[in-house]
Amino acid sequence: MQHGLVLYSYWRSSAAYRVRIALNLKGLPYAIHAVHLVREGGEQHHDGYRALNPQELVPVLKDGERVIRQSLAIVEYLEEAYEGETKLLPIAARDRARVRALAQIVACDIHPLGNLRVLQYLDHEFNAPQVERERWVRHWMAAGFGALEKLLADSPCTGRFCEADSPGYADLCLVPQVYNAQRWGLSLEPYPTIRRIHDACMELEAFRRARPEAQPDAPKPG
């Protein structure tokens, strides 16, 4: 299969951040097509992008003529379609179930409640002030991180990373959510295992190159 990977991404989207990490871990070349989620009312709502993704969300991955939507579906597609440099999922079914569960705590339970469109709805429909929206985000992050910390700290499967000593599926969900937590001012002090794994991930080039600030559409300093 020839590489022709194009990622529709926004620099600060944590869902797109996950996919960037996956692509980097697999060692797959890709191009970024930036979709600005705020400018001009949000480019994701424009007709051209809506035709590509009726959900009006990022990320979307194009592989030649194939179009894959939803970050975890994209990650699993990359794992199944490309050998790559790194296996993102472990071999044993029980271990795969474990890392998928860890990943879904982030992708299904924490992240959606702090998503841009949810916060915009709280603002537009309920006139929730910024301080209340920030409390909302931190509450749901703390609830999810509390469970995630316990599951990671109590499991003999946890190693340097979420699953043993190789970065993968759960880690590429964890790191962007830690970025969000730091952005929204949630203290990470109660989550030592999460902090340790995050720091181990950020020692790797694949994670550093995926950082929001390293993206071509990120605002330039100054």
C-alpha positions in Angstrom: 0.0 0.0 0.0 1.5 3.4 -1.0 1.6 6.2 1.5 -0.6 9.1 0.6 -1.7 10.1 4.1 -3.3 13.5 4.7 -4.4 14.4 8.2 -7.1 17.0 8.6 -6.0 18.5 11.9 -6.2 21.5 14.2 -3.1 22.2 16.3 -4.9 22.2 19.7 -7.4 19.4 19.0 -6.6 16.6 21.4 -8.3 14.1 19.1 -6.0 15.1 16.2 -3.1 15.1 18.6 -3.7 11.4 19.3 -3.5 10.6 15.6 -0.4 12.6 15.1 1.3 10.6 17.8 0.1 7.3 16.2 1.4 8.3 12.8 4.8 9.3 14.4 5.1 6.1 16.4 4.4 4.1 13.3 6.9 6.1 11.4 4.5 7.0 8.6 4.9 10.1 6.5 1.9 12.4 6.3 0.8 15.8 5.3 -1.2 18.2 7.5 -4.3 19.9 6.2 -5.1 22.5 8.8 -8.8 23.1 9.8 -9.1 26.1 12.0 -11.9 25.4 14.5 -12.5 29.0 15.5 -11.6 31.3 12.6 -14.6 32.5 10.5 -17.0 30.7 12.7 -15.0 27.5 12.5 -13.8 26.1 9.2 -15.1 22.7 10.2 -18.6 24.1 9.5 -17.9 25.2 6.0 -19.5 23.3 3.2 -16.4 21.7 1.8 -15.3 20.2 5.1 -18.9 19.2 6.0 -18.9 17.1 2.8 -15.8 15.4 4.0 -17.0 14.9 7.5 -20.7 15.4 8.2 -19.9 15.5 12.0 -17.9 18.7 11.4 -15.1 17.5 13.6 -11.4 16.8 13.3 -9.5 14.7 12.7 -10.1 13.0 9.4 -7.5 10.9 7.7 -7.3 10.5 3.9 -5.3 7.5 2.7 -5.5 7.9 -1.1 -9.2 7.8 -1.8 -10.1 6.3 1.5 -11.5 8.6 4.2 -11.4 7.5 7.8 -13.1 9.5 10.6 -13.0 9.3 14.4 -9.6 9.3 16.1 -9.6 5.8 17.6 -10.9 4.3 14.3 -8.1 6.1 12.5 -5.5 4.8 15.0 -6.8 1.2 14.6 -6.8 1.6 10.9 -3.2 2.6 10.9 -2.3 -0.3 13.1 -4.1 -2.8 10.9 -3.2 -1.3 7.5 0.5 -0.5 8.1 3.3 -2.5 9.7 5.2 0.6 10.8 7.9 0.9 13.4 5.8 0.4 16.5 2.9 -1.9 17.4 0.2 0.3 18.9 -1.8 -2.6 20.4 -0.5 -5.6 22.3 -0.9 -9.1 21.0 -3.0 -10.8 23.6 -6.7 -10.2 23.5 -6.9 -9.5 27.3 -4.2 -6.9 27.0 -5.8 -5.3 24.0 -9.1 -5.1 25.9 -7.2 -3.4 28.8 -5.5 -0.7 26.7 -8.7 0.0 24.8 -10.6 0.5 28.1 -7.9 2.9 29.3 -8.0 4.8 26.0 -11.8 5.0 26.1 -11.8 6.5 29.5 -10.1 9.4 27.9 -11.7 9.4 24.4 -15.3 8.5 25.5 -15.7 9.8 29.0 -13.4 12.7 29.6 -12.7 14.4 26.3 -16.2 14.8 25.0 -17.4 16.8 28.0 -14.7 19.4 27.5 -15.0 19.5 23.7 -15.2 22.9 22.0 -18.7 22.4 20.8 -19.9 21.4 24.3 -18.4 24.5 25.8 -19.8 26.7 23.1 -23.3 25.1 23.8 -23.0 25.9 27.5 -22.1 29.4 26.6 -24.7 30.1 23.9 -27.7 28.1 25.3 -27.2 28.5 29.1 -25.1 31.7 29.3 -22.6 29.8 31.4 -19.8 32.2 32.2 -16.2 31.3 31.5 -15.5 30.5 35.2 -18.3 28.0 35.3 -17.2 26.4 32.0 -13.7 26.0 33.4 -15.1 24.4 36.6 -17.2 22.0 34.4 -14.1 20.9 32.4 -11.9 20.4 35.5 -14.7 18.4 37.3 -15.0 15.8 34.5 -11.3 15.6 34.0 -10.7 15.0 37.7 -13.4 12.3 37.7 -11.8 10.5 34.8 -8.2 11.0 35.9 -9.1 9.6 39.3 -10.3 6.3 37.8 -7.5 6.2 35.3 -4.8 6.7 38.0 -6.2 3.9 40.1 -6.4 1.5 37.1 -2.8 2.3 36.1 -1.3 2.3 39.6 -3.0 -1.0 40.6 -2.2 -3.1 37.5 0.9 -5.3 37.1 0.6 -4.6 33.4 1.6 -1.0 33.8 5.2 -0.4 33.2 7.1 2.6 31.9 4.1 3.2 29.8 0.4 2.4 30.2 1.0 -1.1 28.9 4.4 -2.5 29.8 7.5 -0.7 28.5 6.4 0.2 24.9 4.3 3.3 24.1 1.0 2.6 22.3 -2.7 3.0 22.1 -3.5 4.1 25.7 -0.5 6.5 25.9 -1.4 8.4 22.7 -4.8 9.1 24.4 -3.3 9.9 27.8 -0.8 12.5 26.7 -3.2 14.9 24.9 -5.5 14.7 27.8 -2.7 15.7 30.2 -2.1 18.7 27.8 -5.7 19.6 28.2 -5.6 19.3 32.0 -2.6 21.6 32.1 -4.3 24.1 29.8 -7.4 24.2 32.0 -5.5 24.5 35.2 -6.2 21.0 36.7 -3.6 20.0 39.3 -1.9 16.8 38.4 -0.5 16.3 41.9 -3.1 13.6 42.8 -2.1 11.5 39.8 1.6 10.4 40.1 1.3 7.4 37.8 -0.3 9.5 35.1 2.4 12.2 35.5 5.2 9.5 35.4 3.9 7.9 32.2 3.3 11.3 30.6 6.9 12.4 31.3 8.2 9.1 29.9 6.2 9.6 26.7 7.5 13.2 26.3 11.0 11.9 26.2 10.2 10.3 22.8 10.5 12.2 19.6 7.2 10.8 18.3 5.4 12.5 21.1 7.4 15.7 21.0 6.8 16.2 17.2 3.1 15.8 17.8 2.8 18.5 20.4 0.3 21.3 19.6 3.0 24.0 19.6 5.0 22.1 17.0 2.3 22.1 14.4 2.4 24.2 11.3 -0.9 25.9 12.1 0.0 26.7 15.7 0.2 30.5 16.4 3.7 31.8 16.1 5.2 33.2 19.4 5.2 37.0 19.6 
